[in-house]
Amino acid sequence: MLGFLSIAGMLLAFFFISARLCMAALELFPNKREFLSVLLFTTAVALVISMLRQHFQVLESLFVFLFILSFLVTASRPVKLFSFVRVIIYLVAFALITTFSLQSINIRKENQERKLIALELATERDKIAEYRFRRIEQAIYEDQELHSLLAAAYHNPQLEEYATTFIINQHFDRFWSKFNIQATICYPGKELHIRPGDYIIGCRAYFEHYIQSFGESVNNESLYYIFPGINYLARFDFAELSEDFDYPVSVYIEINSKAVAKGLGYPELLIDGAADKPRDVYNYSWATFVNGELVRSLGKYSYSIKDADLPQTDDFFTYFDHNNYNHLLYQASPSTQLVISLPKPVFLDIVAPFSYLFIFFGLFVFVFSIIALSPHQHSLSAISFRNRVQYSMFGIVLISFLVIGISTLNYISKLNHNKNINLLSEKNHSVLIELEHKLAHLDALTHDMTLELEDLLTQFSLVFFSDINLFDPYGWLLASSRPQIFDEGLISRRMNPEAFRQLAQQHKTSFIHNESIGSYNYLSAYMPLQNDQNHLIAYVNLPYFARQSELRQEISTFLVAFTNIYIVLMAFGLVLALLLADYMLRPLMLLKANLRKVKLSESTQKIQWKGKDEISELINEYNRMTEELVKSAELLARSERESAWREMAKQVAHEIKNPLTPMKLSVQYLQKAWNEQAPDWDKRLQRFTQTLSQQIDSLSEIASAFSDFASMPTAANEKINLYDVIRSAANLYKNIDNINIRVIGPPDQNQCFILADKRQILRVFNNLIQNSVQAIGDAPNGLIEIETLKENDQWHVRVTDNGTGISQEQKEKIFSPYFTTKSSGMGLGLAIVKNIVSGTGGSISFTSEENNGTSFHLYFPVFEEKD
């Protein structure tokens, strides 16, 4: 778990660091060709690093290339870095690359492990066995009863089997139970029929050749170590028993280490005692070839008798593939070769970690996102509808995966438990039948028969692939195929109390239940053993372990297949969620686009949609509402136009009436002077003419102002320097004594370009500066500051004064036509300013505080040269 957490943490750190670097590279190299050059360089660096590690991996470099390329592909699209789809894609990618990286690491690790196993098999010896054999050697030579048996067997060959059995039972104790021991008596002239090979050879010549070819003398005079593995051959010569003094009677004892099958008996508890191997060789097959011929093999792989399948090489270690196995050939000596074989992984074995890694990484990212986003308290309402559909589909598949997976695992466990009970019951009956065949003729089984019974149970144990225990009618242990478990005190020598009660008191013919050694649980079956007179002579017990490991294997296989299937279903569900979300959102996006286009001044196009579902009803309601909205807009526009005309008529009448009044009075005074023949008629006529001209100019100014507001003159847009126009406008007011006008330009004043009508922009700033001057009035220390800044793709001009400011009531009407805060003027200045600024594609706003001044903020698009 810690390893997976470390891998997930490192990959997450890699993602964030790489993402930031890619974003920075995209900003530094906006040109795609430049970015691709950086990408190719990065990939080349990854390849070089991979080669320097001496483990060249194309997949790792390809992953780096595709990972960085993904940022280039999505750079021009509005895709979020942590969108649901993108996170799933990255999870799949990281799980895949981790799977293949782990597979590569495991292969390299296994290859090194296999080399060590080969070295250990080639040099492995049991020093304790060699030491204990010294006492056996002395005891055999001093055993007079054995001498008598050998002498009798020399004259009567039918006694050979009894003599060899006597040697093994009499001189080899329980320590040697981890070896297969076979004794052969070679008399002068005795021959052996060897299979395979089907040839006849002298008994002594065969063993002597074996010793010379494979034997290595140990400290004992009679014992030879046989390569490979823990194998020995002992030779005892009894010259005094032979009539031919050139060829003594010899006893050869073969001592070969047992291959303890994994899962047999008490595997995890006695594996060290059963086979003193520091490394796990149970998953391997191995064989020894001497001078090109197979001399020993072990495991599931079927080796050839000759070394025809082995590659010809001078290397100490050589890996090669043959018959769907990967083999390691170790040249142990010029004449001896050791082959260790392992099944090649199939595709399912290679991709098995992918599903686990994908789920683990997904959970890790989910927990990380909850921890990282918890301070922001993202509510469900903040999740888009598209993501809700995707999350829902993914969640349905995930929940069904958990429910079906847990239910199926529970069902498999129960089914396997019942199957194990049935198999154990059948096996128990089979063992009982074999024991009855061997022991039913006895009146009773006593503790003096323990050694004989243990040999018998050991033979049956190898046949039925299960340990076998015998208890006497009082519940005490008689014999066991695995006596070490009782010698070590791991299990009591008394029969399980519940089993004894069920069989002895309840008189049941069979009882199966769960037992445990510490935290190690297993099934255990009990049956009574009766003799030919139907008298109870023992209780048979079979502890059942093999199927427990098979259950774990079955569950593991099921989980791999099941998880991989659901990963595919999740991918299918994700694609379906994307398509479904697009299908469901298409009308909503269409509504959104049309609602964005809705304008009161224009007719709105109806949405064409076929169907009779809820979405079609929503679209029909939208079409109906737009029709009503258009009608309402027409009525509102007509009402506003009428109201505007009435307001304009009142304003025009008011403004025209002002100059007409002095004009009328001037005419009346002139007529009176004419009637009275006033002596200063010429002067009065001159004054009248001046007054009339002034009032006519005022009327002309009023007409021009209304004309300008009603229809602005067509703008002659051109590339102009905004900063130069502002300075030109400010220079007109620089001679005002009580006001200081400060103009602050951008760092690069020569590049402050916009596309606009220079005359109109000059009018804008003349109007704003004039308003600021009037707002300051005669107050001392007046200040008008005009600052130009570049913000993204806009020029921001801030015109600030320390005048009287604008009251809260006046703020809402400041850009309205005919509104003015002064005693004179038409109130059209700021309205015209707003029209001009809007005509350039910009905007205008203001902030003001009464008696503290006003700031106008103008935004103009930056002019960009077109290619």
Secondary structure as GFF3:
##gff-version 3
##sequence-region A 1 867
A	DSSP	alpha_helix	2	28	.	.	.	ID=ss1
A	DSSP	alpha_helix	32	52	.	.	.	ID=ss2
A	DSSP	alpha_helix	58	73	.	.	.	ID=ss3
A	DSSP	alpha_helix	84	123	.	.	.	ID=ss4
A	DSSP	alpha_helix	127	142	.	.	.	ID=ss5
A	DSSP	alpha_helix	144	155	.	.	.	ID=ss6
A	DSSP	three_ten_helix	157	159	.	.	.	ID=ss7
A	DSSP	alpha_helix	160	171	.	.	.	ID=ss8
A	DSSP	three_ten_helix	174	178	.	.	.	ID=ss9
A	DSSP	beta_strand	179	186	.	.	.	ID=ss10
A	DSSP	beta_strand	191	194	.	.	.	ID=ss11
A	DSSP	beta_strand	199	202	.	.	.	ID=ss12
A	DSSP	alpha_helix	203	214	.	.	.	ID=ss13
A	DSSP	beta_strand	215	217	.	.	.	ID=ss14
A	DSSP	beta_strand	223	226	.	.	.	ID=ss15
A	DSSP	beta_strand	231	238	.	.	.	ID=ss16
A	DSSP	three_ten_helix	239	241	.	.	.	ID=ss17
A	DSSP	beta_strand	249	257	.	.	.	ID=ss18
A	DSSP	alpha_helix	267	274	.	.	.	ID=ss19
A	DSSP	beta_strand	285	290	.	.	.	ID=ss20
A	DSSP	beta_strand	293	298	.	.	.	ID=ss21
A	DSSP	three_ten_helix	307	309	.	.	.	ID=ss22
A	DSSP	beta_strand	317	322	.	.	.	ID=ss23
A	DSSP	beta_strand	325	331	.	.	.	ID=ss24
A	DSSP	beta_strand	336	343	.	.	.	ID=ss25
A	DSSP	alpha_helix	347	373	.	.	.	ID=ss26
A	DSSP	three_ten_helix	374	376	.	.	.	ID=ss27
A	DSSP	three_ten_helix	380	382	.	.	.	ID=ss28
A	DSSP	alpha_helix	385	439	.	.	.	ID=ss29
A	DSSP	three_ten_helix	447	449	.	.	.	ID=ss30
A	DSSP	alpha_helix	450	464	.	.	.	ID=ss31
A	DSSP	beta_strand	469	471	.	.	.	ID=ss32
A	DSSP	beta_strand	477	480	.	.	.	ID=ss33
A	DSSP	alpha_helix	484	487	.	.	.	ID=ss34
A	DSSP	alpha_helix	497	500	.	.	.	ID=ss35
A	DSSP	pi_helix	501	505	.	.	.	ID=ss36
A	DSSP	beta_strand	511	517	.	.	.	ID=ss37
A	DSSP	beta_strand	520	530	.	.	.	ID=ss38
A	DSSP	beta_strand	536	544	.	.	.	ID=ss39
A	DSSP	alpha_helix	546	597	.	.	.	ID=ss40
A	DSSP	alpha_helix	614	675	.	.	.	ID=ss41
A	DSSP	alpha_helix	681	710	.	.	.	ID=ss42
A	DSSP	beta_strand	718	721	.	.	.	ID=ss43
A	DSSP	alpha_helix	722	731	.	.	.	ID=ss44
A	DSSP	beta_strand	739	744	.	.	.	ID=ss45
A	DSSP	three_ten_helix	749	751	.	.	.	ID=ss46
A	DSSP	beta_strand	753	756	.	.	.	ID=ss47
A	DSSP	alpha_helix	758	776	.	.	.	ID=ss48
A	DSSP	beta_strand	782	791	.	.	.	ID=ss49
A	DSSP	beta_strand	794	801	.	.	.	ID=ss50
A	DSSP	alpha_helix	808	811	.	.	.	ID=ss51
A	DSSP	alpha_helix	829	839	.	.	.	ID=ss52
A	DSSP	beta_strand	843	849	.	.	.	ID=ss53
A	DSSP	beta_strand	853	861	.	.	.	ID=ss54
###
